[in-house]
Structure formats: structure tokens, C-alpha cells
Amino acid sequence: MRVDYIRPFVASTQSVFTTMLGLELQRVNFCAIDADRPSYEVNGVIGFAGGITGNIVLSMTSSLAWEVVSGLLQAESPDTEELVDAVSELTNMIAGGAKSRLRRDDLKITLPSVLLGENGLVKLPGVATTAKIDFNSNHGPLTVSIGLLENQLSA
């Protein structure tokens, strides 16, 4: 995977968490993986189509996810439906910000999905290697996994 596909997701993730939640994220690790298991229990998944295809997975601990939903909604006791909505929106904002930073007119993003629970499986179709970026915040860790391929016709 090209490194110029990864930088926009790092910048967008940090920007969204700082702007929307007032949480500073520190990037602590970057690696290539071939595993299909998300890092944590709460996962937002969104797809890319067009000149670049694949999926992005935003994975966070449940404690961080509850902090996120409380911060976004200014709610003291949010419910699971609000958690799903907030993680969907965060995933969408990160993907949208990265799409803008990629500066490609041929990209489309799908609607996000949220997977809750451990031992899930997210298959990034056709992607042999996934870039995994680990972040830390004051409220817990999160990971962004990026599995993108440039379509041969658009290269």
C-alpha cells in the first residue's frame, strides 16, 4: 500500500478527534498486518470505491467509545443506539476528511457500519496487506486500519 494513502487518514483521525471531541491523539505505532480481526470491541467500518477501493476500520475500546458518544452528544447516559450513531458519524467524518486530503475526484465513500463485540472479523476484500495505525488518547487507545487498492484502470 502506498504511504501517500496513509497520511491523509492519520491527519483526518487526529483532526476529527481534536475538533469534535477536544481529544488529542498521539500516534504510537504503525505497521503492516494481514490479520482480519479488529483491535477492540467497537468498530466503525466504511468503504471506498472508484479509483481506489477498500475499507477503513476505526476500532476503539468500549470505554473510549462511551467517552466519544458522551462528548459528541453532550449526554450523561447515552444508550447503545446513540453509541452506534456516534461511531458511525466519527467513521464517516474521518473517511470524508481523508477523501478530501487524497485529492482524488474519482472516490466515493459508502455508508458506515458499526460492529460491536469481540472476536469480530472484518475482511478487506482483495487487500493482501492492511496498514494499522495505533493511537493513544487520555481516554484510551484506538486503531485505524486501512486496506486500499488502486484500481488498475485508474492508475
N, C-alpha and C positions, 0 to 999 in steps of 0.2 A: 504494500500500500504506500502511496506517495505521501511524504511528510507534509506537503502543502495541503493535503486533505485534512490533516490532523489539527494543525494550528488554529483554524477557524473554530473548531469545537472546543478547544481549550479556552480561547478568548471569549467565546459566547457563553460557555458554562460559568466562567468567573464573572462575567458582566451581569448575567441574569441573577445570580445569587447575590451579588453586591447591590445591584439596583433594586431588585424586587424584595429582597429579604434583609438587606443590611448585613449579610454574612460574607466574610472574607474567606475565600478558598485558597489553600496552598496546594499546588501540585506537588505530590510527593513521590510519584513513581510513574514510569511509562514503560510498557513492554508489549511485545507481540505475543499473542496467545492463540491457541487453536481449540480452546475449550468452549463449550456452548452454555455453560452454567453461569447465570448472573452472580455477582459477588454478594448481594444482600437480599433481603426479603421483599423490598418494594422496588418495582421495576417499571419504568416507562419505556415503551418501545415505539419507534417511529421509523417509517421507511422513506427512502429516496428513490426517485425514478427519473428517467430521462438520460442525459449524458453520463450520469453516474448513478449506479443502482446499489442498493444495500439497505442496511438497517443500523440504527443507533440505539443503544440501550443505556438509559440513565438508571443506575442501581444504587440504592441507599438503604441504610438501616431503618428499621421501623421507627426508632426514636427520632432520627433526623427527619423522617417523613412527617411525623406528627408535629415537629417544630416548624417545618415548612408550611404545612397547612394552617397552623395557628397564625403564623406570620403573614401569609398571603390573605387569609380571610379575616384577620383580626378577631378570631373566635377563641373562646376559652376552652370549650369542649366540642371540637368538631367530630363528626361521625365518619364512618368508613366511606360513604358516598362522597363526602367533601374531600377526603384524602385522595380518592381516585381522581376527582376533578382537578385538584391542585397539582398532583403529579403529572396528569395529562397536560395541563397548561404549562408547567415548567418544561416538560419534554418538548412541547411544541415551540416554546419561546427559544430554547437552546437550538433546536433544529433550524428555526427561522433565522436566528442570528447567524448561525454558521452558513446557511444558504446565502445570505447577503454577503458575508465575508468571502465566500468562494467565488463570487462574481461570475456566475455561470447562468445565462439566461435559459438554458435547457433543463433546469432542475425543477422537479415537483416534489413536494413532501406529502406523505399520507396523513391520515388522521392517527393520532397516537392511541396506543392501547396500554393498559396497566395490568401487570401481573403481580399478585400478592402471594406471599408464602415462600418457603424454602424449597430447594430441590427442583426448581423450575428448569425448563430447557428452552433456550431461545436459539433457534437455528438461523444463522445468517446465510441465506442461500447463495451458493456459488463462491463464497468467500473462504479461501484457504486459511488466511491469517487475519486475525482481528487485532486492532490496536486497543490496548486497555490503558486508560489514564486514571490514576488514583489521586483523589483529593482528600484533604482533611479540612474540617471546619471546627469551630468551637462546640458544635452540637453533634459531631460525629463524622465518620467517613462517607464518601460516595465514590462511585466509579462511573466513568463514561467509556463504553466500549463502542468502537467504530469499525464496521465492516462494510467497506465500499469498494466497488469495482468500476473502472471507467469502461463504458461500452465501446467496443472496437469501432463501431460506425462513427462515433463522435470524436475519437482520438485524433 
